[in-house]
Amino acid sequence: MSKNFSILKLTLCLCIGVAIVTAPFSSAVAEDIKLTTMTRNLYLGADIFKVVEASQSNVPYAIPTAVAEVYQTMLYTNFWARAEALADEIAAAKPQIIGLQEVSTYYIQTTGDFLAGNPVQANDLVIDFYTVLDAALKARRMEYTAFTVTNADIEMPMFYPIEGNPYNLADARLVDHDMILVRKGHDAVPVLNGNYQAQLELDLGGGATATFTRGYLAVDVNIKGTDYRFVNTHLEVRSAPGSVFRYFQSLQMEELVGTLAYLSYLDPKPIVMVGDFNSSIEDEPGVFDPDEGGPHPGFDYIPPYKQAIAAGYLDTWLLQDKYDEGYTSGFDDLVSNPFAELTSRIDLVFLAPGTLTLDKISCDVVGDEVSDMEPNTNAPGYYLWPSDHAGVVSKIKFLE
């Protein structure tokens, strides 16, 4: 989704909370060396960048109006219903390991105090995406152990009519997570959990800023005697070539690739790296010029996809005997148009097989057929795509 804003502020955080743990698994290799994995962006439920757009409008009360629209859209896109479709996908594919992005939790404070001098954080739960999805999976006899990294935690005021007051200001809070789910019965140990040093801070005007923090996590998993390092991430949005967004996603990917290389030096394992990389095979290196032709030089960037390939990772989609475009992004913010089409492949499964020898790979895009749409119980007669992205399932077989 292309976004360009005139007022942007670059912030590099000086600290990163990363925990690294090494724990040995059995090195024995089973006769049947197979792995089924999945990457799935759950979708926040609305386009939160509408709030940033509103901040540029100079219209009074534009931000609480836009936040209210985003909140109502999230309710309309009904994750309670979409989780049923997502659970059906998982039950059909039976992946041993899943990477989830945009696993959201929403809170509200109906009498808001965000604009007060010392606001109290909103803590009245509206929905926890993971709890809803986990219940849907358990109803299908699918149980997974969850590993989590917490990313953005954003709270903003919104108009929320209450007690006959249409101008009541409430506070809405979004907490974003990425997760790795490991099917019960497989040993798993967390080895990485952190947020990127490079985070893009957006200026909302009036001294207000918003940073949608991005992160990554890795888990070592033993499946039938074979050890894997499974990595999941969600990089900064793609936007237009030359944009600040492309520059920051490049910095984030550089950090992730470097961190994994160092960890592999200490404790090598085959790596499966999945996520919403917001980068495709078509993306080209470029330059971000914050001065737009001014006296200072711009900043070179290399797209995340090309960084992964240069670091030795294999794109599993391209390793199939036959494949199509494999598009995964993106439906509109209401995820209800049955005629919508996907236009880019940015949800990816990368593989660094290490000492294992590949035999065969088959991949499938899921959640992209009209038959995958779920009835919207909030709007009878309408249907919802499982997410604004499609997912990818990769089945990987190695030689003994």
C-alpha positions in Angstrom: 0.0 0.0 0.0 1.6 3.2 -1.1 1.8 6.0 1.5 3.7 9.3 1.2 3.5 12.0 3.8 5.1 15.4 3.8 6.1 15.5 7.4 8.3 12.7 8.6 10.9 12.4 11.3 13.6 9.8 11.4 14.4 8.1 14.7 17.0 5.5 15.4 16.5 3.9 18.8 19.7 3.5 20.7 18.7 0.4 22.6 17.4 -3.0 21.5 15.9 -5.6 23.8 17.2 -8.9 22.3 17.4 -12.1 24.3 19.6 -14.9 22.8 19.4 -18.4 24.3 21.2 -21.4 22.9 19.9 -24.9 23.7 21.0 -28.1 22.0 18.6 -30.5 20.5 19.2 -34.1 19.4 21.2 -34.1 16.2 19.8 -37.4 15.0 18.1 -37.2 11.6 14.9 -39.2 11.1 14.3 -41.2 7.9 11.4 -38.9 6.8 12.7 -35.3 6.8 9.7 -33.1 6.1 8.6 -29.7 7.2 5.3 -27.9 6.6 5.3 -24.2 7.5 3.0 -21.3 7.0 3.2 -17.5 7.1 0.0 -15.5 7.8 -0.6 -11.8 8.2 -3.8 -11.6 10.3 -4.5 -7.9 9.4 -5.0 -5.3 12.0 -8.6 -4.9 10.8 -8.3 -1.3 9.4 -5.9 1.0 7.7 -4.3 2.8 10.6 -2.4 5.2 8.2 -5.6 7.1 7.8 -4.8 8.6 11.1 -1.5 9.9 9.8 -3.3 11.3 6.7 -5.8 13.1 8.9 -3.0 14.7 10.9 -1.8 16.4 7.7 -5.2 17.9 6.9 -5.2 20.8 9.4 -8.9 20.1 10.0 -10.0 20.5 13.7 -10.6 17.2 15.5 -9.3 15.3 12.4 -7.4 12.8 14.5 -10.2 11.7 16.9 -12.5 11.5 13.9 -10.0 9.3 11.9 -9.3 7.1 15.0 -13.0 6.5 15.4 -13.3 5.5 11.7 -10.4 3.1 12.1 -11.9 1.6 15.3 -15.3 1.1 13.7 -13.7 -0.5 10.6 -11.8 -2.9 12.9 -15.2 -3.9 14.4 -16.7 -4.3 10.9 -13.9 -6.5 9.6 -14.8 -8.8 12.5 -11.8 -10.9 13.4 -14.2 -13.1 15.4 -15.5 -14.3 12.0 -12.2 -14.1 10.1 -10.5 -16.3 12.7 -12.8 -19.1 11.7 -11.6 -19.0 8.1 -8.0 -18.7 9.3 -8.4 -21.7 11.5 -9.9 -23.7 8.6 -6.7 -22.9 6.6 -4.5 -24.1 9.4 -6.5 -27.2 10.0 -6.3 -28.1 6.3 -2.6 -27.5 5.9 -1.5 -28.8 9.4 1.7 -26.9 9.5 4.1 -27.8 12.3 5.3 -24.1 12.5 3.4 -20.9 11.7 4.6 -17.3 11.6 1.9 -14.8 12.3 2.0 -11.1 11.9 -0.3 -8.3 13.0 -1.6 -10.3 15.9 -3.5 -7.4 17.4 -5.0 -6.6 20.8 -7.4 -3.7 21.1 -8.3 -1.9 24.4 -10.7 1.0 25.0 -11.3 3.6 27.8 -14.8 5.0 27.1 -14.2 8.2 29.1 -10.9 9.1 27.7 -8.1 11.0 29.4 -5.5 10.9 26.6 -5.4 14.6 26.2 -5.1 15.1 30.0 -1.7 15.9 31.5 -1.3 12.5 33.0 -3.4 9.9 31.2 -4.1 6.4 32.4 -3.5 3.6 29.9 -6.6 2.1 28.3 -7.0 -1.4 29.6 -10.6 -2.5 28.9 -10.2 -5.4 26.5 -12.1 -5.2 23.2 -10.5 -8.2 21.4 -7.3 -10.2 21.6 -6.7 -11.7 18.1 -4.6 -14.6 19.4 -7.1 -15.7 22.1 -9.9 -15.8 19.4 -7.7 -17.7 16.9 -6.4 -20.1 19.5 -10.0 -21.0 20.5 -10.9 -21.6 16.9 -7.9 -23.9 16.5 -8.7 -25.8 19.6 -12.2 -26.3 18.4 -10.6 -28.1 15.4 -8.3 -30.1 17.7 -5.3 -28.1 16.7 -3.0 -27.1 19.6 0.0 -24.9 19.3 2.5 -23.3 21.7 2.9 -19.6 21.1 6.0 -17.5 21.2 5.6 -13.7 21.0 7.3 -10.4 20.4 5.4 -7.2 21.3 5.8 -4.4 18.8 3.8 -1.2 18.6 1.7 0.0 21.6 -0.3 3.0 20.4 -3.1 4.9 22.2 -5.0 7.8 20.7 -8.2 9.7 21.4 -11.4 9.1 19.3 -15.0 10.3 19.2 -17.1 7.6 20.9 -20.8 8.6 21.5 -21.9 7.6 25.0 -24.8 8.6 27.3 -26.3 10.9 24.6 -23.0 12.8 24.1 -21.9 12.4 20.4 -18.7 14.3 21.1 -17.5 12.1 24.0 -13.8 11.4 23.7 -12.7 7.9 24.4 -9.2 6.4 24.2 -8.4 3.5 21.8 -5.3 1.5 22.2 -3.7 -1.0 19.8 -0.9 -3.4 20.8 0.7 -5.2 17.9 2.5 -8.6 18.2 4.2 -11.1 15.9 4.0 -14.7 16.9 5.5 -18.1 16.1 3.2 -21.1 16.7 4.7 -24.5 17.2 2.4 -27.5 17.1 2.1 -29.4 20.3 4.4 -32.4 20.5 7.5 -30.7 19.0 10.3 -29.4 21.2 10.8 -25.7 20.9 13.2 -23.1 22.5 13.1 -19.3 22.0 16.4 -17.9 20.8 15.6 -14.3 19.6 13.0 -11.8 20.6 13.5 -8.1 19.8 12.5 -4.9 18.1 14.5 -3.3 15.4 16.9 -0.5 16.1 15.6 1.4 13.1 12.1 2.5 13.7 10.2 5.1 11.7 8.6 7.9 13.7 5.8 9.9 12.0 5.0 13.5 12.9 1.3 14.0 13.6 1.6 17.7 14.1 1.2 19.7 17.3 4.2 17.9 18.8 2.5 14.5 18.6 4.3 11.6 17.0 3.6 7.9 16.3 6.0 5.1 15.9 4.7 1.7 14.7 7.4 -0.4 16.2 8.5 -3.5 14.2 10.1 -6.6 15.5 11.3 -10.2 15.0 11.6 -13.4 16.8 13.2 -16.8 16.3 12.6 -20.3 17.8 14.6 -23.4 17.5 12.3 -26.4 16.8 13.0 -30.1 16.6 10.7 -32.0 14.2 11.1 -35.7 14.0 14.7 -35.5 15.0 15.7 -32.6 12.8 16.6 -29.2 14.2 15.4 -26.0 12.5 15.7 -22.3 13.4 12.4 -20.7 12.6 12.3 -16.9 12.2 9.3 -14.6 11.8 9.2 -10.8 11.1 7.1 -8.0 9.8 9.1 -5.2 8.2 8.2 -1.6 7.6 5.6 -0.9 4.9 6.7 -0.9 1.2 5.4 2.4 -0.2 6.8 4.0 -3.3 10.4 3.6 -4.5 12.7 6.2 -2.9 10.4 6.6 0.1 11.5 6.8 3.7 9.5 3.5 4.2 11.8 1.6 1.8 14.8 3.0 3.5 13.7 1.9 7.0 12.6 -1.6 5.9 16.1 -2.0 4.3 17.7 -1.0 7.6 15.5 -3.5 9.5 16.3 -6.4 7.1 20.0 -5.6 7.3 19.8 -5.9 11.1 17.9 -9.2 10.9 20.2 -10.8 8.4 23.2 -9.8 10.4 21.8 -10.9 13.7 20.9 -14.3 12.2 24.4 -14.7 10.7 26.0 -14.1 14.1 23.7 -16.5 15.8 24.4 -19.1 13.1 28.1 -18.6 13.7 27.5 -19.5 17.4 25.0 -22.3 16.8 24.4 -23.3 13.2 21.0 -24.8 12.1 18.9 -24.8 8.9 16.9 -21.6 8.9 13.4 -21.1 7.8 12.6 -17.3 7.7 9.0 -16.2 7.1 7.1 -13.1 7.3 5.4 -10.0 5.8 8.6 -8.6 4.3 6.8 -5.8 2.4 9.3 -6.5 -0.4 9.1 -8.5 -3.6 11.4 -9.9 -6.3 10.6 -6.9 -8.5 11.9 -4.3 -6.0 15.1 -2.5 -7.0 17.8 -0.7 -5.0 17.3 3.0 -4.7 18.0 6.2 -2.8 16.0 7.9 -0.2 16.6 11.6 -0.4 15.1 13.5 2.6 16.1 16.8 1.2 14.5 16.1 -2.2 17.4 17.3 -4.2 18.9 19.5 -1.6 22.6 19.9 -0.7 22.9 16.7 1.4 23.3 13.3 -0.3 20.6 10.8 -0.1 20.7 7.4 1.6 21.1 4.2 -0.5 19.0 1.2 0.3 18.7 -2.4 -0.8 15.3 -4.0 -0.8 14.8 -6.8 1.8 14.1 -9.4 -0.8 17.5 -8.8 -2.5 19.2 -8.7 0.9 17.9 -12.2 1.7 19.0 -13.6 -1.6 22.5 -12.0 -1.3 22.8 -13.6 2.2 22.3 -17.0 0.7 18.6 -17.6 1.5 16.5 -19.4 -1.0 13.0 -18.3 -2.0 11.0 -21.5 -1.6 8.3 -20.3 -4.1 10.8 -20.3 -6.9 12.2 -23.8 -6.0 9.0 -25.5 -7.1 8.9 -27.4 -10.3 6.0 -25.2 -11.5 4.7 -21.9 -10.0 2.6 -18.9 -10.9 2.9 -15.3 -9.6 2.0 -16.3 -6.1 0.5 -12.9 -5.2 -0.4 -12.4 -1.6 -1.1 -8.6 -1.3 -3.5 -6.9 -0.9 -7.2 -6.6 -0.5 -8.8 -3.3 0.6 -9.3 -2.2 4.1 -12.8 -3.6 4.4 -11.7 -7.0 3.1 -15.2 -7.5 1.7 -14.9 -7.1 -2.1 -15.2 -10.5 -3.7 -13.8 -9.1 -7.0 -10.7 -7.7 -5.4 -7.4 -9.0 -6.8 -4.0 -9.5 -5.2 -1.1 -7.7 -7.0 2.2 -8.5 -5.4 4.1 -11.3 -3.6 5.5 -9.9 -0.3 4.6 -12.7 2.1 7.6 -15.0 1.8 9.2 -18.2 3.0 12.9 -18.2 2.8 15.2 -21.2 3.4 18.8 -21.6 4.3 19.1 -25.4 4.4 22.6 -25.6 5.9 23.9 -29.2 5.8 20.5 -30.6 4.7 20.0 -31.4 1.0 16.7 -30.4 -0.6 14.6 -33.0 -2.3 11.3 -31.3 -3.2 9.3 -28.2 -2.3 5.7 -27.4 -2.9 4.0 -24.1 -1.9 0.4 -22.9 -1.9 -1.2 -19.5 -1.5 -4.2 -19.7 0.8 -7.0 -17.3 1.5 -7.1 -16.0 -2.1 -10.2 -17.8 -3.4 -13.8 -16.4 -3.1 -14.7 -19.7 -1.5 -12.4 -18.8 1.4 -14.5 -15.8 2.4 -16.4 -16.0 5.7 -19.9 -14.6 6.4 -19.7 -11.3 8.3 -21.9 -11.7 11.3 -21.6 -7.9 11.8 -23.1 -7.2 8.4 -25.5 -10.0 7.3 -25.3 -10.7 3.6 -21.7 -9.7 3.4 -18.6 -11.8 3.4 -15.0 -11.2 4.5 -11.6 -12.3 3.2 -9.7 -14.0 6.0 -7.2 -11.1 5.9 -6.1 -8.3 3.7 -3.2 -10.6 2.7 -3.2 -14.2 1.5 -1.0 -16.7 3.3 1.7 -19.1 2.1 2.1 -22.7 3.0 5.5 -24.3 2.1 6.0 -28.1 2.3 9.7 -28.8 2.3 11.2 -32.3 1.9 14.9 -33.0 2.4 17.0 -36.0 1.3 18.1 -38.4 4.1 
